[in-house]
């Protein structure tokens, strides 16, 4: 006989909800034949150490291409940043840029539990909020929303998630 234990709580505890507003979401579609060139370019430019990059995510598309998304802090500088110089060189069949807000939160055992992303999506759908990008990684959730939607999303997420700053859900 096998016993399976599932960690469950009515309101999911987190370590806090963090928000960054007025960021830029850059997206490119990298064709399958260009993965190696794109990978070399990203590695050669030390993407992980560039200060204006907040988040990088990739997802496979049905046709074998890759959607590469990068969230960066907006800059007042006139000259292109190292990120912009590198990003321009990436081979792509389509690309776009939009202004976004980022909500990020971590919780105990998120990586060991199913249903975290589902709870996020349910809370947002109930309020008519559609995320631009939802990234779940081990114990973290990164939620990209159209600029100006972060406060409304925070309120929506309080239905399923408790943050240390929430005094109403002790």
C-alpha positions as CSV (number, residue, x, y, z in Angstrom):
1,X,0.0,0.0,0.0
2,X,1.2,3.5,-0.9
3,X,0.5,6.6,1.1
4,X,0.5,10.0,-0.6
5,X,0.6,13.2,1.5
6,X,-0.5,16.5,0.0
7,X,0.4,19.9,1.6
8,X,-2.7,22.0,1.6
9,X,-3.8,25.2,3.3
10,X,-7.0,27.3,2.8
11,X,-5.0,30.5,2.3
12,X,-1.6,29.9,0.7
13,X,1.2,31.5,2.8
14,X,3.9,33.5,1.1
15,X,7.1,35.3,2.2
16,X,5.8,38.6,0.7
17,X,4.5,40.2,-2.4
18,X,7.0,42.5,-4.3
19,X,6.0,44.9,-7.1
20,X,8.0,46.8,-9.7
21,X,6.2,49.2,-11.9
22,X,6.7,50.6,-15.4
23,X,9.1,48.0,-16.7
24,X,9.4,47.0,-20.4
25,X,8.6,43.5,-21.7
26,X,10.6,42.7,-24.8
27,X,9.6,39.6,-26.7
28,X,11.0,37.9,-29.8
29,X,10.2,34.8,-31.7
30,X,13.4,32.9,-32.4
31,X,13.1,30.4,-35.2
32,X,14.2,26.8,-34.5
33,X,17.2,27.1,-36.8
34,X,18.6,30.2,-35.0
35,X,18.7,28.8,-31.4
36,X,22.5,28.2,-31.4
37,X,23.2,31.7,-32.7
38,X,20.8,33.3,-30.2
39,X,22.3,31.2,-27.3
40,X,25.8,32.2,-28.2
41,X,24.8,35.9,-28.3
42,X,23.1,35.7,-24.9
43,X,26.1,33.8,-23.3
44,X,28.7,36.1,-24.9
45,X,27.0,39.2,-23.6
46,X,26.7,38.0,-20.0
47,X,22.9,38.5,-19.9
48,X,22.7,37.3,-16.2
49,X,24.9,40.2,-15.1
50,X,23.3,43.1,-16.9
51,X,21.8,45.4,-14.3
52,X,18.8,46.5,-16.3
53,X,17.5,43.0,-16.8
54,X,14.9,41.9,-14.3
55,X,13.6,38.6,-15.7
56,X,14.3,36.4,-18.8
57,X,11.9,33.6,-19.7
58,X,11.5,31.3,-22.7
59,X,8.7,29.1,-23.9
60,X,8.4,26.7,-26.8
61,X,5.9,27.3,-29.5
62,X,3.9,24.7,-31.5
63,X,5.9,25.3,-34.6
64,X,9.2,24.6,-32.9
65,X,10.2,28.3,-32.5
66,X,11.0,29.8,-29.1
67,X,9.4,32.9,-27.6
68,X,12.1,34.7,-25.7
69,X,10.8,37.4,-23.2
70,X,13.0,39.8,-21.3
71,X,11.8,42.3,-18.7
72,X,14.0,45.3,-18.3
73,X,14.0,48.5,-16.2
74,X,13.1,51.5,-18.3
75,X,16.0,53.9,-18.8
76,X,16.1,57.6,-19.2
77,X,19.5,57.4,-21.0
78,X,19.6,58.4,-24.6
79,X,22.3,55.9,-25.6
80,X,21.3,52.3,-26.0
81,X,22.2,50.0,-23.1
82,X,24.2,46.8,-23.4
83,X,20.9,44.9,-23.3
84,X,19.5,46.9,-26.2
85,X,22.6,46.4,-28.3
86,X,22.6,42.7,-27.7
87,X,18.8,42.4,-28.2
88,X,18.9,44.0,-31.6
89,X,21.3,41.3,-32.8
90,X,19.1,38.4,-31.9
91,X,17.6,36.6,-34.9
92,X,13.8,36.9,-34.9
93,X,10.7,36.4,-37.0
94,X,8.6,38.7,-34.9
95,X,9.1,41.0,-31.9
96,X,7.3,43.4,-29.6
97,X,7.7,45.7,-26.6
98,X,5.1,46.7,-24.1
99,X,5.0,48.5,-20.7
100,X,4.3,46.2,-17.8
101,X,4.2,45.9,-14.0
102,X,5.8,42.9,-12.3
103,X,4.5,41.1,-9.2
104,X,6.7,38.5,-7.6
105,X,6.1,36.3,-4.6
106,X,7.7,33.2,-3.0
107,X,6.2,30.7,-0.7
108,X,7.2,27.7,1.3
109,X,7.2,24.5,-0.7
110,X,5.7,26.0,-3.9
111,X,7.9,23.7,-5.9
112,X,6.5,20.6,-4.1
113,X,2.9,21.6,-4.6
114,X,0.5,21.5,-7.5
115,X,-2.1,24.2,-8.0
116,X,-0.1,27.3,-7.3
117,X,-0.3,28.7,-10.9
118,X,-3.9,27.6,-11.0
119,X,-4.8,29.6,-7.9
120,X,-3.0,32.7,-9.4
121,X,-4.9,32.4,-12.6
122,X,-8.3,31.8,-10.9
123,X,-7.9,34.8,-8.7
124,X,-7.0,37.0,-11.7
125,X,-9.7,35.6,-13.9
126,X,-12.4,36.4,-11.3
127,X,-11.4,40.1,-11.5
128,X,-11.1,40.1,-15.3
129,X,-7.3,40.5,-15.2
130,X,-5.3,38.7,-17.9
131,X,-1.6,38.5,-17.3
132,X,0.9,39.2,-20.1
133,X,3.2,36.5,-18.8
134,X,3.1,34.1,-15.8
135,X,6.4,32.4,-14.9
136,X,6.6,29.8,-12.1
137,X,10.0,28.7,-11.0
138,X,10.5,26.4,-8.0
139,X,9.3,28.5,-5.0
140,X,8.7,31.7,-7.0
141,X,5.8,33.2,-9.1
142,X,6.5,36.1,-11.5
143,X,3.4,37.8,-12.9
144,X,3.6,40.4,-15.6
145,X,0.6,42.6,-16.1
146,X,-0.3,45.6,-18.2
147,X,1.0,48.8,-16.6
148,X,-1.4,50.1,-14.0
149,X,-2.9,46.7,-13.1
150,X,-0.5,45.7,-10.2
151,X,-2.6,47.1,-7.4
152,X,-5.8,45.5,-8.7
153,X,-4.0,42.2,-9.1
154,X,-2.6,42.4,-5.5
155,X,-6.2,42.7,-4.3
156,X,-7.3,39.8,-6.5
157,X,-4.5,37.6,-5.2
158,X,-5.4,38.2,-1.6
159,X,-8.3,35.8,-2.2
160,X,-5.9,32.8,-2.2
161,X,-2.6,34.1,-1.0
162,X,-1.5,35.6,2.4
163,X,1.5,37.9,2.6
164,X,3.2,38.9,5.8
165,X,2.0,42.5,5.4
166,X,-1.6,41.3,5.4
167,X,-2.9,42.1,8.8
168,X,-6.5,40.9,8.0
169,X,-5.4,37.2,7.5
170,X,-3.4,36.3,10.5
